Amino acid sequence: MELFGYCIMPSHVHLIFRSAFGDPSGLMRDFKGFTSRKLLKTIEENPQESRKEWMLWMFERAGKKNSNVKNKQFWQQNNHPIEIWSIQVFQQKLNYIHNNPVKTGFVTDSSDWKYSSARNYGNHDQTILEIDLN
């Protein structure tokens, strides 16, 4: 995955990426599978998570409603892919995802949201993910 932009919100994630192998659907499938296993394990093993039982019950309940899921479902099945075909569209989508936490009222400046590539583009030292700026 070549990652050009991201914003991790409490209920969803925005990504601007390119599949190095030309298989964006497969990449998303693998990404969702890997991250769901890691996140579920982290929730299950965290003794300080006060909502643990409720969250695990919700994930299990969602999994039972989906024949494609063996146990717990973390991610929704659907994605909303948008092909980026110009630098103008790229900039529009990047601005949109970076402004997500501002629009929801979490921060007043997009670079203040810790879980966003706005920090990478704003030349902040502390970012949680490296992105491809080229």
C-alpha positions in Angstrom: 0.0 0.0 0.0 1.3 3.4 -1.0 -0.4 5.7 1.4 -0.9 9.4 0.4 -3.4 10.5 2.9 -5.5 9.3 5.8 -7.8 10.3 8.6 -8.8 7.9 11.4 -12.1 8.9 13.0 -13.9 7.2 15.9 -16.4 5.5 13.6 -14.6 5.3 10.2 -11.4 5.7 8.3 -10.5 7.6 5.2 -7.6 6.5 3.1 -6.0 7.8 -0.1 -3.8 5.0 -1.4 -2.5 3.1 -4.4 -2.1 -0.6 -4.6 1.5 -1.3 -5.6 0.3 -4.6 -7.2 -2.7 -3.0 -9.0 -5.2 -4.8 -6.8 -6.9 -2.2 -4.6 -9.9 -4.6 -3.8 -7.5 -7.3 -2.6 -5.5 -4.8 -0.7 -8.6 -3.5 1.1 -9.6 -7.1 1.9 -6.2 -7.9 3.4 -6.0 -4.5 5.2 -9.5 -5.0 6.8 -8.7 -8.6 7.8 -5.3 -7.8 9.3 -6.5 -4.7 11.2 -9.7 -6.4 12.5 -7.8 -9.3 13.9 -5.3 -7.0 15.6 -7.9 -4.6 17.0 -10.2 -7.3 18.3 -7.2 -9.0 20.0 -6.2 -5.6 21.5 -9.8 -5.0 22.8 -10.0 -8.6 24.2 -6.7 -8.3 26.1 -7.1 -4.8 27.5 -8.2 -5.1 31.1 -8.8 -1.3 31.3 -11.3 -1.2 28.5 -14.6 -0.6 30.3 -16.8 -1.3 27.2 -15.0 -4.5 26.3 -17.9 -6.9 26.9 -20.4 -4.7 25.1 -18.1 -4.1 22.1 -17.2 -7.8 21.7 -21.0 -8.6 21.9 -21.7 -6.1 19.2 -18.9 -7.4 16.9 -20.2 -11.0 17.5 -23.8 -9.9 16.8 -22.7 -8.2 13.5 -20.7 -11.3 12.6 -23.8 -13.6 13.0 -25.7 -11.5 10.5 -23.1 -11.9 7.8 -22.5 -15.3 6.2 -19.0 -14.1 5.1 -17.8 -13.7 8.7 -16.7 -16.6 10.9 -16.9 -15.0 14.3 -16.8 -11.3 14.9 -17.2 -8.5 12.4 -15.2 -5.4 13.0 -15.4 -3.5 9.7 -18.5 -3.0 7.6 -18.6 -4.9 4.4 -18.9 -1.9 2.1 -16.3 0.6 1.0 -16.8 3.9 -0.8 -13.9 3.9 -3.3 -13.4 7.0 -5.5 -10.9 7.0 -8.3 -8.6 9.9 -8.2 -7.7 10.8 -11.8 -6.2 14.3 -11.4 -4.1 16.4 -9.0 -7.2 18.6 -8.5 -9.4 15.7 -7.5 -6.5 14.4 -5.2 -6.3 17.8 -3.5 -10.1 18.0 -3.1 -10.3 14.6 -1.5 -7.2 15.2 0.7 -8.8 18.5 2.0 -12.1 16.7 2.6 -10.6 13.9 4.7 -8.3 16.3 6.6 -11.3 18.6 7.4 -13.3 15.6 8.7 -12.3 16.1 12.4 -12.8 19.9 12.1 -16.3 19.5 10.6 -17.3 17.2 13.4 -16.0 19.6 16.0 -13.2 17.5 17.4 -10.5 20.1 16.6 -10.4 23.7 15.1 -7.4 23.1 13.0 -6.9 19.9 10.9 -3.3 19.5 11.9 -4.3 19.2 15.5 -6.0 15.8 14.8 -3.4 13.3 15.9 -4.8 10.6 13.6 -4.5 12.4 10.3 -2.0 12.9 7.5 -2.7 16.7 7.8 0.1 16.5 10.3 2.4 15.0 7.7 1.6 17.7 5.2 1.9 20.3 7.9 5.5 19.2 8.7 4.7 18.2 12.2 7.2 15.9 13.9 4.8 13.6 15.6 2.7 11.6 13.2 1.3 8.1 13.7 1.8 6.9 10.1 4.3 7.7 7.4 2.9 8.6 4.0 4.2 8.8 0.5 4.6 12.5 -0.3 5.8 11.9 -3.8 
